């Protein structure tokens, strides 16, 4: 079975496209990541989680810019705006 024919490959492709389109709005710690794909792609059974993960890994292997984010990145440092109420001055 070719990666594009694998279960959830179309959904993962849409997930990656949505992540690319909205990259400035998304936390790179969560999207695009394998865990993010599992959380956002609808599935019914526990065995489908593995299929989503496999489709994600196959898709990022074919698209190297995403390959560096196979797993979630460590959380980014908290940023406080100077004009945010309660923020340290």
PEWO-V650812 format. One record per residue. RES is the residue in three letters. PSI is psi in degrees with one decimal (* if undefined). NEAR is the number of other C-alpha atoms within 8 Angstrom. D_CENTER is the distance of its C-alpha to the mean C-alpha in Angstrom with 1 decimal. Layout:
res->(RES:RES)
psi->(PSI:PSI)
near->(NEAR:NEAR)
d_center->(D_CENTER:D_CENTER)
//
This chain:
res->(UNK:UNK:UNK:UNK:UNK:UNK:UNK:UNK:UNK:UNK:UNK:UNK:UNK:UNK:UNK:UNK:UNK:UNK:UNK:UNK:UNK:UNK:UNK:UNK:UNK:UNK:UNK:UNK:UNK:UNK:UNK:UNK:UNK:UNK:UNK:UNK:UNK:UNK:UNK:UNK:UNK:UNK:UNK:UNK:UNK:UNK:UNK:UNK:UNK:UNK:UNK:UNK:UNK:UNK:UNK:UNK:UNK:UNK:UNK:UNK:UNK:UNK:UNK:UNK:UNK:UNK:UNK:UNK:UNK:UNK:UNK:UNK:UNK:UNK:UNK:UNK:UNK:UNK:UNK:UNK:UNK:UNK:UNK:UNK:UNK:UNK:UNK:UNK:UNK)
psi->(126.4:150.6:-36.2:-16.2:-8.7:151.7:138.2:6.2:-38.4:-40.8:-40.8:-40.3:-42.2:-41.1:-47.4:-39.3:-42.7:-40.8:-40.8:-41.3:-34.2:24.6:-37.0:-15.2:-15.3:148.2:123.8:-13.0:-19.8:-24.0:132.5:123.9:164.3:-44.5:-40.1:-41.2:-44.0:-39.9:-32.3:-18.2:121.8:132.3:154.6:-42.1:158.2:-36.3:-21.0:-22.3:-45.5:-35.9:-39.5:-45.2:-43.8:-41.3:-38.9:-48.0:-40.3:-39.9:-42.8:-27.9:-31.7:-14.9:83.6:-33.7:-27.4:-13.8:-26.2:-10.0:42.4:-30.9:166.3:139.3:158.7:151.2:142.0:154.5:146.3:133.6:130.7:130.9:144.7:-30.1:6.4:127.5:132.7:-5.7:147.2:139.2:*)
near->(4:5:9:6:7:9:8:9:14:8:8:14:9:8:12:9:8:8:11:7:6:8:9:4:5:9:7:9:10:11:11:12:12:12:10:10:15:11:7:7:10:6:6:5:6:6:6:9:10:8:10:15:12:8:14:12:10:9:12:12:9:6:8:8:6:10:9:6:9:10:7:12:8:5:5:5:4:4:4:7:6:7:5:7:4:4:9:5:3)
d_center->(23.6:21.7:17.9:18.0:20.2:18.2:17.3:14.0:13.8:14.4:11.9:9.1:10.9:11.0:7.3:7.0:10.3:9.6:7.0:9.8:12.4:11.5:10.3:13.4:12.7:9.3:9.3:8.0:8.4:5.6:3.2:2.3:3.0:5.5:6.4:4.1:5.0:8.3:8.8:8.5:10.2:13.8:15.7:19.1:20.0:18.9:19.2:16.6:13.9:15.0:14.9:11.3:10.5:13.2:12.1:8.6:10.8:13.4:11.4:10.2:13.7:15.2:13.3:14.1:12.6:9.1:11.0:11.4:7.9:8.3:8.5:8.0:10.4:13.6:14.0:15.6:19.3:20.5:22.0:25.0:26.7:30.4:31.2:29.1:31.7:32.0:30.3:32.3:34.6)
//
